[in-house]
Amino acid sequence: MKKKRLLDIIMLFLLMFLMAYSKTGRTVHEVLGIIMFVCFIFHHIFNLQWYKTVFKGKYMSNKMMIYIIINILLLFDVLFLIMSGLSMSKIIPFISIIPISLARRIHMVLSYWGFILIAVHLALHIKSFILPIKNKLSECTWLNKKIIQNFIFYSLVFIGVIMFIKSHFISYLFMTTEFVFFDDMSLIQFILEYFTIFILFVYLSYMILKWIINKKRSKKFIN
């Protein structure tokens, strides 16, 4: 379980660095992408038990259906990211599946949609991910107050809204621009900004999923 959680944290850090392509450079980006792919494989190996039980049972809950849909979308996103990345690779130049001009556009738009899908994926497992963090925070005297924890969290969400607007994130999602532009900022500043955007999407995903599940439960209760 600790190995699985550690792997998830490593993948989250890798995601932030992968989004900072213009700051890290092509070679570093490719190396990190290969490491991310290896981590992705181990992530699925660690979760084989979930695949064994997912289709068991006569009826499938709405929550499980959401799990499956998000995981399938994320799987296809990652597969096309790998194919487009390999088509542009300088480290592995002998695998070209997609024309480079098309691969660059696919890779860019799927990177941003993948960023959101990973946030949604984390929102589905938020309790198992957040609980250990809360336990650690409880050991720190000035952070063990719920009001302080809420203030920090909602501050990050609020900053995430500002950074989402500032970074023109939506234009990359819908391919209204083919180039990613960054202000003159350091790598650390970029990662912190994108981390707040990630927190924003995790929060929004969690609230939407919670609303959908509660709505379905209330309908069942009424019926």
PyMOL commands that place a pseudoatom at each C-alpha (Angstrom):
pseudoatom trace, name=CA, resn=MET, resi=1, chain=A, elem=C, hetatm=0, pos=[0.000, 0.000, 0.000]
pseudoatom trace, name=CA, resn=LYS, resi=2, chain=A, elem=C, hetatm=0, pos=[2.869, 2.379, 0.831]
pseudoatom trace, name=CA, resn=LYS, resi=3, chain=A, elem=C, hetatm=0, pos=[4.561, 1.553, -2.481]
pseudoatom trace, name=CA, resn=LYS, resi=4, chain=A, elem=C, hetatm=0, pos=[1.332, 2.284, -4.331]
pseudoatom trace, name=CA, resn=ARG, resi=5, chain=A, elem=C, hetatm=0, pos=[0.882, 5.642, -2.575]
pseudoatom trace, name=CA, resn=LEU, resi=6, chain=A, elem=C, hetatm=0, pos=[4.526, 6.578, -3.159]
pseudoatom trace, name=CA, resn=LEU, resi=7, chain=A, elem=C, hetatm=0, pos=[4.143, 5.746, -6.853]
pseudoatom trace, name=CA, resn=ASP, resi=8, chain=A, elem=C, hetatm=0, pos=[1.046, 7.979, -7.075]
pseudoatom trace, name=CA, resn=ILE, resi=9, chain=A, elem=C, hetatm=0, pos=[2.969, 10.889, -5.502]
pseudoatom trace, name=CA, resn=ILE, resi=10, chain=A, elem=C, hetatm=0, pos=[5.885, 10.363, -7.918]
pseudoatom trace, name=CA, resn=MET, resi=11, chain=A, elem=C, hetatm=0, pos=[3.466, 10.349, -10.866]
pseudoatom trace, name=CA, resn=LEU, resi=12, chain=A, elem=C, hetatm=0, pos=[1.891, 13.596, -9.629]
pseudoatom trace, name=CA, resn=PHE, resi=13, chain=A, elem=C, hetatm=0, pos=[5.307, 15.264, -9.484]
pseudoatom trace, name=CA, resn=LEU, resi=14, chain=A, elem=C, hetatm=0, pos=[6.185, 13.892, -12.937]
pseudoatom trace, name=CA, resn=LEU, resi=15, chain=A, elem=C, hetatm=0, pos=[2.917, 15.277, -14.307]
pseudoatom trace, name=CA, resn=MET, resi=16, chain=A, elem=C, hetatm=0, pos=[3.781, 18.806, -13.143]
pseudoatom trace, name=CA, resn=PHE, resi=17, chain=A, elem=C, hetatm=0, pos=[7.258, 18.617, -14.685]
pseudoatom trace, name=CA, resn=LEU, resi=18, chain=A, elem=C, hetatm=0, pos=[5.883, 17.162, -17.925]
pseudoatom trace, name=CA, resn=MET, resi=19, chain=A, elem=C, hetatm=0, pos=[3.483, 20.098, -18.261]
pseudoatom trace, name=CA, resn=ALA, resi=20, chain=A, elem=C, hetatm=0, pos=[6.499, 22.428, -17.992]
pseudoatom trace, name=CA, resn=TYR, resi=21, chain=A, elem=C, hetatm=0, pos=[7.923, 21.377, -21.378]
pseudoatom trace, name=CA, resn=SER, resi=22, chain=A, elem=C, hetatm=0, pos=[9.126, 24.869, -22.314]
pseudoatom trace, name=CA, resn=LYS, resi=23, chain=A, elem=C, hetatm=0, pos=[10.984, 25.125, -18.983]
pseudoatom trace, name=CA, resn=THR, resi=24, chain=A, elem=C, hetatm=0, pos=[12.620, 21.676, -18.900]
pseudoatom trace, name=CA, resn=GLY, resi=25, chain=A, elem=C, hetatm=0, pos=[13.489, 21.279, -22.580]
pseudoatom trace, name=CA, resn=ARG, resi=26, chain=A, elem=C, hetatm=0, pos=[12.837, 18.488, -25.058]
pseudoatom trace, name=CA, resn=THR, resi=27, chain=A, elem=C, hetatm=0, pos=[15.343, 15.879, -23.829]
pseudoatom trace, name=CA, resn=VAL, resi=28, chain=A, elem=C, hetatm=0, pos=[14.292, 16.142, -20.172]
pseudoatom trace, name=CA, resn=HIS, resi=29, chain=A, elem=C, hetatm=0, pos=[10.642, 16.069, -21.255]
pseudoatom trace, name=CA, resn=GLU, resi=30, chain=A, elem=C, hetatm=0, pos=[11.162, 12.849, -23.219]
pseudoatom trace, name=CA, resn=VAL, resi=31, chain=A, elem=C, hetatm=0, pos=[13.074, 11.155, -20.399]
pseudoatom trace, name=CA, resn=LEU, resi=32, chain=A, elem=C, hetatm=0, pos=[10.377, 12.121, -17.883]
pseudoatom trace, name=CA, resn=GLY, resi=33, chain=A, elem=C, hetatm=0, pos=[7.726, 10.892, -20.317]
pseudoatom trace, name=CA, resn=ILE, resi=34, chain=A, elem=C, hetatm=0, pos=[9.403, 7.468, -20.507]
pseudoatom trace, name=CA, resn=ILE, resi=35, chain=A, elem=C, hetatm=0, pos=[9.624, 7.323, -16.687]
pseudoatom trace, name=CA, resn=MET, resi=36, chain=A, elem=C, hetatm=0, pos=[5.945, 8.313, -16.478]
pseudoatom trace, name=CA, resn=PHE, resi=37, chain=A, elem=C, hetatm=0, pos=[5.041, 5.516, -18.899]
pseudoatom trace, name=CA, resn=VAL, resi=38, chain=A, elem=C, hetatm=0, pos=[6.903, 2.966, -16.724]
pseudoatom trace, name=CA, resn=CYS, resi=39, chain=A, elem=C, hetatm=0, pos=[5.128, 4.329, -13.626]
pseudoatom trace, name=CA, resn=PHE, resi=40, chain=A, elem=C, hetatm=0, pos=[1.809, 4.078, -15.505]
pseudoatom trace, name=CA, resn=ILE, resi=41, chain=A, elem=C, hetatm=0, pos=[2.439, 0.354, -16.121]
pseudoatom trace, name=CA, resn=PHE, resi=42, chain=A, elem=C, hetatm=0, pos=[3.300, -0.280, -12.452]
pseudoatom trace, name=CA, resn=HIS, resi=43, chain=A, elem=C, hetatm=0, pos=[0.252, 1.740, -11.387]
pseudoatom trace, name=CA, resn=HIS, resi=44, chain=A, elem=C, hetatm=0, pos=[-1.960, -0.704, -13.289]
pseudoatom trace, name=CA, resn=ILE, resi=45, chain=A, elem=C, hetatm=0, pos=[-0.061, -3.716, -11.952]
pseudoatom trace, name=CA, resn=PHE, resi=46, chain=A, elem=C, hetatm=0, pos=[-0.649, -2.487, -8.385]
pseudoatom trace, name=CA, resn=ASN, resi=47, chain=A, elem=C, hetatm=0, pos=[-4.359, -2.120, -9.196]
pseudoatom trace, name=CA, resn=LEU, resi=48, chain=A, elem=C, hetatm=0, pos=[-4.903, -5.523, -10.819]
pseudoatom trace, name=CA, resn=GLN, resi=49, chain=A, elem=C, hetatm=0, pos=[-7.246, -6.481, -7.995]
pseudoatom trace, name=CA, resn=TRP, resi=50, chain=A, elem=C, hetatm=0, pos=[-9.580, -3.645, -9.020]
pseudoatom trace, name=CA, resn=TYR, resi=51, chain=A, elem=C, hetatm=0, pos=[-9.781, -5.015, -12.575]
pseudoatom trace, name=CA, resn=LYS, resi=52, chain=A, elem=C, hetatm=0, pos=[-10.563, -8.494, -11.230]
pseudoatom trace, name=CA, resn=THR, resi=53, chain=A, elem=C, hetatm=0, pos=[-13.521, -7.258, -9.177]
pseudoatom trace, name=CA, resn=VAL, resi=54, chain=A, elem=C, hetatm=0, pos=[-14.852, -4.428, -11.348]
pseudoatom trace, name=CA, resn=PHE, resi=55, chain=A, elem=C, hetatm=0, pos=[-17.314, -6.518, -13.380]
pseudoatom trace, name=CA, resn=LYS, resi=56, chain=A, elem=C, hetatm=0, pos=[-18.287, -8.878, -10.577]
pseudoatom trace, name=CA, resn=GLY, resi=57, chain=A, elem=C, hetatm=0, pos=[-21.783, -8.698, -9.175]
pseudoatom trace, name=CA, resn=LYS, resi=58, chain=A, elem=C, hetatm=0, pos=[-25.157, -8.592, -10.848]
pseudoatom trace, name=CA, resn=TYR, resi=59, chain=A, elem=C, hetatm=0, pos=[-25.588, -4.836, -10.671]
pseudoatom trace, name=CA, resn=MET, resi=60, chain=A, elem=C, hetatm=0, pos=[-23.021, -2.115, -11.133]
pseudoatom trace, name=CA, resn=SER, resi=61, chain=A, elem=C, hetatm=0, pos=[-23.297, 1.048, -9.036]
pseudoatom trace, name=CA, resn=ASN, resi=62, chain=A, elem=C, hetatm=0, pos=[-23.357, 4.514, -10.594]
pseudoatom trace, name=CA, resn=LYS, resi=63, chain=A, elem=C, hetatm=0, pos=[-20.094, 5.305, -8.832]
pseudoatom trace, name=CA, resn=MET, resi=64, chain=A, elem=C, hetatm=0, pos=[-18.457, 2.241, -10.389]
pseudoatom trace, name=CA, resn=MET, resi=65, chain=A, elem=C, hetatm=0, pos=[-19.738, 3.265, -13.828]
pseudoatom trace, name=CA, resn=ILE, resi=66, chain=A, elem=C, hetatm=0, pos=[-18.117, 6.683, -13.365]
pseudoatom trace, name=CA, resn=TYR, resi=67, chain=A, elem=C, hetatm=0, pos=[-14.878, 4.947, -12.314]
pseudoatom trace, name=CA, resn=ILE, resi=68, chain=A, elem=C, hetatm=0, pos=[-14.897, 2.831, -15.464]
pseudoatom trace, name=CA, resn=ILE, resi=69, chain=A, elem=C, hetatm=0, pos=[-15.704, 5.715, -17.841]
pseudoatom trace, name=CA, resn=ILE, resi=70, chain=A, elem=C, hetatm=0, pos=[-12.978, 7.976, -16.395]
pseudoatom trace, name=CA, resn=ASN, resi=71, chain=A, elem=C, hetatm=0, pos=[-10.408, 5.168, -16.397]
pseudoatom trace, name=CA, resn=ILE, resi=72, chain=A, elem=C, hetatm=0, pos=[-11.187, 4.236, -20.021]
pseudoatom trace, name=CA, resn=LEU, resi=73, chain=A, elem=C, hetatm=0, pos=[-10.943, 7.877, -21.141]
pseudoatom trace, name=CA, resn=LEU, resi=74, chain=A, elem=C, hetatm=0, pos=[-7.654, 8.270, -19.267]
pseudoatom trace, name=CA, resn=LEU, resi=75, chain=A, elem=C, hetatm=0, pos=[-6.296, 5.026, -20.742]
pseudoatom trace, name=CA, resn=PHE, resi=76, chain=A, elem=C, hetatm=0, pos=[-7.047, 6.154, -24.314]
pseudoatom trace, name=CA, resn=ASP, resi=77, chain=A, elem=C, hetatm=0, pos=[-5.627, 9.607, -23.564]
pseudoatom trace, name=CA, resn=VAL, resi=78, chain=A, elem=C, hetatm=0, pos=[-2.359, 8.089, -22.301]
pseudoatom trace, name=CA, resn=LEU, resi=79, chain=A, elem=C, hetatm=0, pos=[-2.115, 5.631, -25.230]
pseudoatom trace, name=CA, resn=PHE, resi=80, chain=A, elem=C, hetatm=0, pos=[-2.485, 8.429, -27.802]
pseudoatom trace, name=CA, resn=LEU, resi=81, chain=A, elem=C, hetatm=0, pos=[-0.047, 10.588, -25.822]
pseudoatom trace, name=CA, resn=ILE, resi=82, chain=A, elem=C, hetatm=0, pos=[2.489, 7.751, -26.025]
pseudoatom trace, name=CA, resn=MET, resi=83, chain=A, elem=C, hetatm=0, pos=[1.901, 7.238, -29.769]
pseudoatom trace, name=CA, resn=SER, resi=84, chain=A, elem=C, hetatm=0, pos=[2.159, 10.965, -30.562]
pseudoatom trace, name=CA, resn=GLY, resi=85, chain=A, elem=C, hetatm=0, pos=[5.179, 11.321, -28.255]
pseudoatom trace, name=CA, resn=LEU, resi=86, chain=A, elem=C, hetatm=0, pos=[7.007, 8.429, -29.927]
pseudoatom trace, name=CA, resn=SER, resi=87, chain=A, elem=C, hetatm=0, pos=[6.270, 9.938, -33.351]
pseudoatom trace, name=CA, resn=MET, resi=88, chain=A, elem=C, hetatm=0, pos=[8.142, 13.117, -32.315]
pseudoatom trace, name=CA, resn=SER, resi=89, chain=A, elem=C, hetatm=0, pos=[10.843, 11.446, -30.209]
pseudoatom trace, name=CA, resn=LYS, resi=90, chain=A, elem=C, hetatm=0, pos=[14.542, 12.126, -30.690]
pseudoatom trace, name=CA, resn=ILE, resi=91, chain=A, elem=C, hetatm=0, pos=[15.561, 9.554, -28.075]
pseudoatom trace, name=CA, resn=ILE, resi=92, chain=A, elem=C, hetatm=0, pos=[13.528, 6.790, -29.782]
pseudoatom trace, name=CA, resn=PRO, resi=93, chain=A, elem=C, hetatm=0, pos=[13.476, 8.045, -33.404]
pseudoatom trace, name=CA, resn=PHE, resi=94, chain=A, elem=C, hetatm=0, pos=[12.768, 4.681, -35.057]
pseudoatom trace, name=CA, resn=ILE, resi=95, chain=A, elem=C, hetatm=0, pos=[9.086, 4.547, -34.009]
pseudoatom trace, name=CA, resn=SER, resi=96, chain=A, elem=C, hetatm=0, pos=[6.947, 6.948, -36.037]
pseudoatom trace, name=CA, resn=ILE, resi=97, chain=A, elem=C, hetatm=0, pos=[3.240, 6.125, -35.911]
pseudoatom trace, name=CA, resn=ILE, resi=98, chain=A, elem=C, hetatm=0, pos=[1.684, 9.532, -36.656]
pseudoatom trace, name=CA, resn=PRO, resi=99, chain=A, elem=C, hetatm=0, pos=[2.935, 12.344, -38.959]
pseudoatom trace, name=CA, resn=ILE, resi=100, chain=A, elem=C, hetatm=0, pos=[4.936, 14.813, -36.817]
pseudoatom trace, name=CA, resn=SER, resi=101, chain=A, elem=C, hetatm=0, pos=[2.751, 17.861, -37.600]
pseudoatom trace, name=CA, resn=LEU, resi=102, chain=A, elem=C, hetatm=0, pos=[-0.395, 15.979, -36.516]
pseudoatom trace, name=CA, resn=ALA, resi=103, chain=A, elem=C, hetatm=0, pos=[1.396, 14.284, -33.593]
pseudoatom trace, name=CA, resn=ARG, resi=104, chain=A, elem=C, hetatm=0, pos=[2.405, 17.676, -32.133]
pseudoatom trace, name=CA, resn=ARG, resi=105, chain=A, elem=C, hetatm=0, pos=[-1.205, 18.924, -32.117]
pseudoatom trace, name=CA, resn=ILE, resi=106, chain=A, elem=C, hetatm=0, pos=[-2.544, 15.638, -30.700]
pseudoatom trace, name=CA, resn=HIS, resi=107, chain=A, elem=C, hetatm=0, pos=[0.142, 15.561, -28.012]
pseudoatom trace, name=CA, resn=MET, resi=108, chain=A, elem=C, hetatm=0, pos=[-0.541, 19.115, -26.922]
pseudoatom trace, name=CA, resn=VAL, resi=109, chain=A, elem=C, hetatm=0, pos=[-4.330, 18.901, -26.615]
pseudoatom trace, name=CA, resn=LEU, resi=110, chain=A, elem=C, hetatm=0, pos=[-4.287, 15.440, -24.988]
pseudoatom trace, name=CA, resn=SER, resi=111, chain=A, elem=C, hetatm=0, pos=[-1.695, 16.631, -22.450]
pseudoatom trace, name=CA, resn=TYR, resi=112, chain=A, elem=C, hetatm=0, pos=[-4.163, 19.207, -21.130]
pseudoatom trace, name=CA, resn=TRP, resi=113, chain=A, elem=C, hetatm=0, pos=[-7.168, 16.871, -21.224]
pseudoatom trace, name=CA, resn=GLY, resi=114, chain=A, elem=C, hetatm=0, pos=[-5.041, 14.197, -19.540]
pseudoatom trace, name=CA, resn=PHE, resi=115, chain=A, elem=C, hetatm=0, pos=[-4.155, 16.717, -16.834]
pseudoatom trace, name=CA, resn=ILE, resi=116, chain=A, elem=C, hetatm=0, pos=[-7.886, 17.128, -16.100]
pseudoatom trace, name=CA, resn=LEU, resi=117, chain=A, elem=C, hetatm=0, pos=[-8.646, 13.396, -16.311]
pseudoatom trace, name=CA, resn=ILE, resi=118, chain=A, elem=C, hetatm=0, pos=[-5.887, 12.643, -13.792]
pseudoatom trace, name=CA, resn=ALA, resi=119, chain=A, elem=C, hetatm=0, pos=[-7.421, 15.257, -11.471]
pseudoatom trace, name=CA, resn=VAL, resi=120, chain=A, elem=C, hetatm=0, pos=[-10.834, 13.566, -11.862]
pseudoatom trace, name=CA, resn=HIS, resi=121, chain=A, elem=C, hetatm=0, pos=[-9.211, 10.161, -11.304]
pseudoatom trace, name=CA, resn=LEU, resi=122, chain=A, elem=C, hetatm=0, pos=[-7.661, 11.444, -8.075]
pseudoatom trace, name=CA, resn=ALA, resi=123, chain=A, elem=C, hetatm=0, pos=[-11.017, 12.919, -7.002]
pseudoatom trace, name=CA, resn=LEU, resi=124, chain=A, elem=C, hetatm=0, pos=[-12.516, 9.420, -7.252]
pseudoatom trace, name=CA, resn=HIS, resi=125, chain=A, elem=C, hetatm=0, pos=[-9.884, 8.148, -4.807]
pseudoatom trace, name=CA, resn=ILE, resi=126, chain=A, elem=C, hetatm=0, pos=[-9.615, 11.319, -2.733]
pseudoatom trace, name=CA, resn=LYS, resi=127, chain=A, elem=C, hetatm=0, pos=[-10.325, 9.698, 0.641]
pseudoatom trace, name=CA, resn=SER, resi=128, chain=A, elem=C, hetatm=0, pos=[-7.527, 7.134, 0.380]
pseudoatom trace, name=CA, resn=PHE, resi=129, chain=A, elem=C, hetatm=0, pos=[-5.142, 9.850, -0.842]
pseudoatom trace, name=CA, resn=ILE, resi=130, chain=A, elem=C, hetatm=0, pos=[-6.066, 12.659, 1.560]
pseudoatom trace, name=CA, resn=LEU, resi=131, chain=A, elem=C, hetatm=0, pos=[-6.470, 10.629, 4.778]
pseudoatom trace, name=CA, resn=PRO, resi=132, chain=A, elem=C, hetatm=0, pos=[-2.709, 9.914, 5.196]
pseudoatom trace, name=CA, resn=ILE, resi=133, chain=A, elem=C, hetatm=0, pos=[-1.994, 13.626, 4.563]
pseudoatom trace, name=CA, resn=LYS, resi=134, chain=A, elem=C, hetatm=0, pos=[-4.524, 14.617, 7.238]
pseudoatom trace, name=CA, resn=ASN, resi=135, chain=A, elem=C, hetatm=0, pos=[-2.922, 12.186, 9.671]
pseudoatom trace, name=CA, resn=LYS, resi=136, chain=A, elem=C, hetatm=0, pos=[0.468, 13.769, 9.044]
pseudoatom trace, name=CA, resn=LEU, resi=137, chain=A, elem=C, hetatm=0, pos=[-0.947, 17.278, 9.439]
pseudoatom trace, name=CA, resn=SER, resi=138, chain=A, elem=C, hetatm=0, pos=[-2.526, 16.314, 12.742]
pseudoatom trace, name=CA, resn=GLU, resi=139, chain=A, elem=C, hetatm=0, pos=[0.988, 15.724, 14.090]
pseudoatom trace, name=CA, resn=CYS, resi=140, chain=A, elem=C, hetatm=0, pos=[1.827, 19.371, 13.417]
pseudoatom trace, name=CA, resn=THR, resi=141, chain=A, elem=C, hetatm=0, pos=[0.337, 21.492, 16.225]
pseudoatom trace, name=CA, resn=TRP, resi=142, chain=A, elem=C, hetatm=0, pos=[-0.509, 24.611, 14.201]
pseudoatom trace, name=CA, resn=LEU, resi=143, chain=A, elem=C, hetatm=0, pos=[-1.902, 22.638, 11.228]
pseudoatom trace, name=CA, resn=ASN, resi=144, chain=A, elem=C, hetatm=0, pos=[-4.138, 20.248, 13.136]
pseudoatom trace, name=CA, resn=LYS, resi=145, chain=A, elem=C, hetatm=0, pos=[-7.011, 22.739, 13.268]
pseudoatom trace, name=CA, resn=LYS, resi=146, chain=A, elem=C, hetatm=0, pos=[-9.694, 22.076, 10.645]
pseudoatom trace, name=CA, resn=ILE, resi=147, chain=A, elem=C, hetatm=0, pos=[-10.242, 25.808, 10.063]
pseudoatom trace, name=CA, resn=ILE, resi=148, chain=A, elem=C, hetatm=0, pos=[-6.566, 26.252, 9.156]
pseudoatom trace, name=CA, resn=GLN, resi=149, chain=A, elem=C, hetatm=0, pos=[-6.591, 23.222, 6.844]
pseudoatom trace, name=CA, resn=ASN, resi=150, chain=A, elem=C, hetatm=0, pos=[-9.758, 24.507, 5.130]
pseudoatom trace, name=CA, resn=PHE, resi=151, chain=A, elem=C, hetatm=0, pos=[-8.266, 27.983, 4.765]
pseudoatom trace, name=CA, resn=ILE, resi=152, chain=A, elem=C, hetatm=0, pos=[-5.133, 26.580, 3.079]
pseudoatom trace, name=CA, resn=PHE, resi=153, chain=A, elem=C, hetatm=0, pos=[-7.132, 24.279, 0.798]
pseudoatom trace, name=CA, resn=TYR, resi=154, chain=A, elem=C, hetatm=0, pos=[-9.683, 26.883, -0.347]
pseudoatom trace, name=CA, resn=SER, resi=155, chain=A, elem=C, hetatm=0, pos=[-6.904, 29.426, -0.813]
pseudoatom trace, name=CA, resn=LEU, resi=156, chain=A, elem=C, hetatm=0, pos=[-5.232, 26.981, -3.211]
pseudoatom trace, name=CA, resn=VAL, resi=157, chain=A, elem=C, hetatm=0, pos=[-8.549, 26.485, -5.038]
pseudoatom trace, name=CA, resn=PHE, resi=158, chain=A, elem=C, hetatm=0, pos=[-9.033, 30.263, -5.339]
pseudoatom trace, name=CA, resn=ILE, resi=159, chain=A, elem=C, hetatm=0, pos=[-5.483, 30.724, -6.630]
pseudoatom trace, name=CA, resn=GLY, resi=160, chain=A, elem=C, hetatm=0, pos=[-6.149, 27.847, -9.038]
pseudoatom trace, name=CA, resn=VAL, resi=161, chain=A, elem=C, hetatm=0, pos=[-9.078, 29.785, -10.553]
pseudoatom trace, name=CA, resn=ILE, resi=162, chain=A, elem=C, hetatm=0, pos=[-6.830, 32.812, -11.093]
pseudoatom trace, name=CA, resn=MET, resi=163, chain=A, elem=C, hetatm=0, pos=[-4.031, 30.678, -12.586]
pseudoatom trace, name=CA, resn=PHE, resi=164, chain=A, elem=C, hetatm=0, pos=[-6.512, 28.846, -14.845]
pseudoatom trace, name=CA, resn=ILE, resi=165, chain=A, elem=C, hetatm=0, pos=[-7.588, 32.176, -16.334]
pseudoatom trace, name=CA, resn=LYS, resi=166, chain=A, elem=C, hetatm=0, pos=[-4.063, 33.618, -16.418]
pseudoatom trace, name=CA, resn=SER, resi=167, chain=A, elem=C, hetatm=0, pos=[-2.549, 30.580, -18.166]
pseudoatom trace, name=CA, resn=HIS, resi=168, chain=A, elem=C, hetatm=0, pos=[-5.209, 30.522, -20.961]
pseudoatom trace, name=CA, resn=PHE, resi=169, chain=A, elem=C, hetatm=0, pos=[-5.712, 26.854, -20.053]
pseudoatom trace, name=CA, resn=ILE, resi=170, chain=A, elem=C, hetatm=0, pos=[-9.048, 26.593, -21.851]
pseudoatom trace, name=CA, resn=SER, resi=171, chain=A, elem=C, hetatm=0, pos=[-7.525, 27.659, -25.178]
pseudoatom trace, name=CA, resn=TYR, resi=172, chain=A, elem=C, hetatm=0, pos=[-5.183, 24.643, -25.055]
pseudoatom trace, name=CA, resn=LEU, resi=173, chain=A, elem=C, hetatm=0, pos=[-8.032, 22.285, -24.225]
pseudoatom trace, name=CA, resn=PHE, resi=174, chain=A, elem=C, hetatm=0, pos=[-10.003, 23.263, -27.326]
pseudoatom trace, name=CA, resn=MET, resi=175, chain=A, elem=C, hetatm=0, pos=[-7.010, 23.865, -29.583]
pseudoatom trace, name=CA, resn=THR, resi=176, chain=A, elem=C, hetatm=0, pos=[-7.811, 27.522, -30.278]
pseudoatom trace, name=CA, resn=THR, resi=177, chain=A, elem=C, hetatm=0, pos=[-4.037, 28.028, -30.271]
pseudoatom trace, name=CA, resn=GLU, resi=178, chain=A, elem=C, hetatm=0, pos=[-1.346, 25.617, -31.451]
pseudoatom trace, name=CA, resn=PHE, resi=179, chain=A, elem=C, hetatm=0, pos=[1.404, 27.031, -29.265]
pseudoatom trace, name=CA, resn=VAL, resi=180, chain=A, elem=C, hetatm=0, pos=[1.779, 27.180, -25.494]
pseudoatom trace, name=CA, resn=PHE, resi=181, chain=A, elem=C, hetatm=0, pos=[2.949, 30.548, -24.222]
pseudoatom trace, name=CA, resn=PHE, resi=182, chain=A, elem=C, hetatm=0, pos=[4.387, 31.099, -20.753]
pseudoatom trace, name=CA, resn=ASP, resi=183, chain=A, elem=C, hetatm=0, pos=[5.269, 34.263, -18.935]
pseudoatom trace, name=CA, resn=ASP, resi=184, chain=A, elem=C, hetatm=0, pos=[8.863, 34.808, -17.881]
pseudoatom trace, name=CA, resn=MET, resi=185, chain=A, elem=C, hetatm=0, pos=[8.639, 32.605, -14.805]
pseudoatom trace, name=CA, resn=SER, resi=186, chain=A, elem=C, hetatm=0, pos=[10.878, 30.048, -13.150]
pseudoatom trace, name=CA, resn=LEU, resi=187, chain=A, elem=C, hetatm=0, pos=[10.283, 26.288, -13.301]
pseudoatom trace, name=CA, resn=ILE, resi=188, chain=A, elem=C, hetatm=0, pos=[9.281, 26.238, -9.619]
pseudoatom trace, name=CA, resn=GLN, resi=189, chain=A, elem=C, hetatm=0, pos=[6.789, 29.067, -10.130]
pseudoatom trace, name=CA, resn=PHE, resi=190, chain=A, elem=C, hetatm=0, pos=[5.278, 27.281, -13.117]
pseudoatom trace, name=CA, resn=ILE, resi=191, chain=A, elem=C, hetatm=0, pos=[4.898, 23.999, -11.191]
pseudoatom trace, name=CA, resn=LEU, resi=192, chain=A, elem=C, hetatm=0, pos=[3.269, 25.790, -8.245]
pseudoatom trace, name=CA, resn=GLU, resi=193, chain=A, elem=C, hetatm=0, pos=[0.820, 27.558, -10.565]
pseudoatom trace, name=CA, resn=TYR, resi=194, chain=A, elem=C, hetatm=0, pos=[-0.147, 24.343, -12.340]
pseudoatom trace, name=CA, resn=PHE, resi=195, chain=A, elem=C, hetatm=0, pos=[-0.411, 22.532, -9.024]
pseudoatom trace, name=CA, resn=THR, resi=196, chain=A, elem=C, hetatm=0, pos=[-3.084, 25.029, -7.896]
pseudoatom trace, name=CA, resn=ILE, resi=197, chain=A, elem=C, hetatm=0, pos=[-4.939, 24.467, -11.195]
pseudoatom trace, name=CA, resn=PHE, resi=198, chain=A, elem=C, hetatm=0, pos=[-4.745, 20.726, -10.521]
pseudoatom trace, name=CA, resn=ILE, resi=199, chain=A, elem=C, hetatm=0, pos=[-6.154, 21.227, -7.009]
pseudoatom trace, name=CA, resn=LEU, resi=200, chain=A, elem=C, hetatm=0, pos=[-8.972, 23.290, -8.556]
pseudoatom trace, name=CA, resn=PHE, resi=201, chain=A, elem=C, hetatm=0, pos=[-9.940, 20.440, -10.911]
pseudoatom trace, name=CA, resn=VAL, resi=202, chain=A, elem=C, hetatm=0, pos=[-9.715, 17.857, -8.140]
pseudoatom trace, name=CA, resn=TYR, resi=203, chain=A, elem=C, hetatm=0, pos=[-12.067, 19.953, -6.002]
pseudoatom trace, name=CA, resn=LEU, resi=204, chain=A, elem=C, hetatm=0, pos=[-14.546, 20.609, -8.853]
pseudoatom trace, name=CA, resn=SER, resi=205, chain=A, elem=C, hetatm=0, pos=[-14.503, 16.929, -9.853]
pseudoatom trace, name=CA, resn=TYR, resi=206, chain=A, elem=C, hetatm=0, pos=[-15.066, 15.801, -6.265]
pseudoatom trace, name=CA, resn=MET, resi=207, chain=A, elem=C, hetatm=0, pos=[-18.019, 18.192, -5.807]
pseudoatom trace, name=CA, resn=ILE, resi=208, chain=A, elem=C, hetatm=0, pos=[-19.637, 17.196, -9.134]
pseudoatom trace, name=CA, resn=LEU, resi=209, chain=A, elem=C, hetatm=0, pos=[-19.177, 13.474, -8.451]
pseudoatom trace, name=CA, resn=LYS, resi=210, chain=A, elem=C, hetatm=0, pos=[-20.549, 13.884, -4.938]
pseudoatom trace, name=CA, resn=TRP, resi=211, chain=A, elem=C, hetatm=0, pos=[-23.593, 15.731, -6.333]
pseudoatom trace, name=CA, resn=ILE, resi=212, chain=A, elem=C, hetatm=0, pos=[-24.237, 13.021, -8.971]
pseudoatom trace, name=CA, resn=ILE, resi=213, chain=A, elem=C, hetatm=0, pos=[-23.986, 10.171, -6.451]
pseudoatom trace, name=CA, resn=ASN, resi=214, chain=A, elem=C, hetatm=0, pos=[-26.164, 11.949, -3.854]
pseudoatom trace, name=CA, resn=LYS, resi=215, chain=A, elem=C, hetatm=0, pos=[-28.757, 12.781, -6.522]
pseudoatom trace, name=CA, resn=LYS, resi=216, chain=A, elem=C, hetatm=0, pos=[-28.974, 9.131, -7.573]
pseudoatom trace, name=CA, resn=ARG, resi=217, chain=A, elem=C, hetatm=0, pos=[-29.296, 8.026, -3.940]
pseudoatom trace, name=CA, resn=SER, resi=218, chain=A, elem=C, hetatm=0, pos=[-32.084, 10.528, -3.267]
pseudoatom trace, name=CA, resn=LYS, resi=219, chain=A, elem=C, hetatm=0, pos=[-33.975, 9.297, -6.356]
pseudoatom trace, name=CA, resn=LYS, resi=220, chain=A, elem=C, hetatm=0, pos=[-33.728, 5.697, -5.138]
pseudoatom trace, name=CA, resn=PHE, resi=221, chain=A, elem=C, hetatm=0, pos=[-34.972, 6.767, -1.703]
pseudoatom trace, name=CA, resn=ILE, resi=222, chain=A, elem=C, hetatm=0, pos=[-37.969, 8.597, -3.230]
pseudoatom trace, name=CA, resn=ASN, resi=223, chain=A, elem=C, hetatm=0, pos=[-38.825, 5.667, -5.503]
for i in range(1, 223): cmd.bond("trace and resi %d" % i, "trace and resi %d" % (i + 1))
show_as sticks, trace
zoom trace
